Amino acid sequence: MAKIGVESSLTNVQDALRERGYDVVDLKQEEDAKGCDCCVISGQDENVMGMQNVVTAGRVIDARGLSAEEVCQEVENYLG
């Protein structure tokens, strides 16, 4: 199953993805995103210091305004 990185603050999204069988990685720092097929962020800490480093080739999903179910659908649509 795909490896999905999810920000620590999005516990409901982490739980929903785990229930669907995904390997969920808690994103606490930049290095945690390496090797993830897809990452889900809250958008709260987005580009805080004006730095943008690409550490994953997968899609980054911004969960702002989305329910856990909607985020799961976005992940599944991306992974096909």
C-alpha positions in Angstrom: 0.0 0.0 0.0 1.1 3.6 -0.6 3.1 5.6 1.9 1.3 8.8 2.9 2.9 11.6 4.9 0.5 13.5 7.1 1.1 16.5 9.3 0.9 15.7 13.1 -2.0 18.1 13.6 -4.2 16.1 11.2 -4.9 13.1 13.4 -8.4 12.5 12.0 -6.9 12.3 8.5 -4.1 10.0 9.7 -6.7 7.7 11.3 -9.0 7.7 8.2 -6.0 6.8 5.9 -4.9 4.0 8.3 -8.4 2.6 8.3 -8.1 2.4 4.5 -4.9 0.4 4.8 -2.4 3.2 3.9 1.1 3.3 5.5 0.9 6.7 7.3 4.0 8.7 8.3 3.8 11.5 10.8 5.3 14.6 9.2 7.2 16.4 12.0 10.1 17.6 9.9 11.1 17.9 6.3 13.0 14.6 6.3 9.9 12.7 7.2 8.4 13.3 3.7 11.2 11.4 1.9 9.9 8.3 0.2 6.3 9.3 0.6 4.0 8.8 -2.4 1.9 11.7 -1.3 1.8 14.2 1.6 -1.1 15.9 3.3 -0.5 19.3 5.0 -2.7 21.5 7.1 -1.4 24.7 5.4 -0.9 26.4 8.7 2.9 26.2 8.6 3.2 26.6 4.8 6.4 28.3 3.8 6.9 30.0 7.2 10.5 31.0 6.7 10.2 31.6 2.9 12.0 28.4 2.2 10.7 25.8 -0.2 12.7 22.6 -0.6 11.4 19.7 -2.7 11.8 16.5 -0.7 9.1 14.3 -2.3 8.2 13.8 -5.9 4.6 12.9 -4.9 1.6 15.3 -4.7 1.1 17.6 -1.7 -2.5 17.9 -0.7 -3.6 20.9 1.3 -6.2 19.8 3.8 -7.5 23.3 4.6 -11.3 23.2 4.5 -11.5 19.5 3.7 -13.0 16.7 5.8 -10.9 13.6 6.5 -13.1 11.8 4.0 -12.5 14.4 1.3 -8.7 14.2 1.9 -8.9 10.4 1.5 -10.7 10.8 -1.8 -8.0 13.3 -3.0 -5.3 10.7 -2.0 -7.2 7.9 -3.8 -7.8 10.0 -6.9 -4.1 10.9 -7.1 -2.9 7.3 -6.6 -5.5 6.1 -9.0 
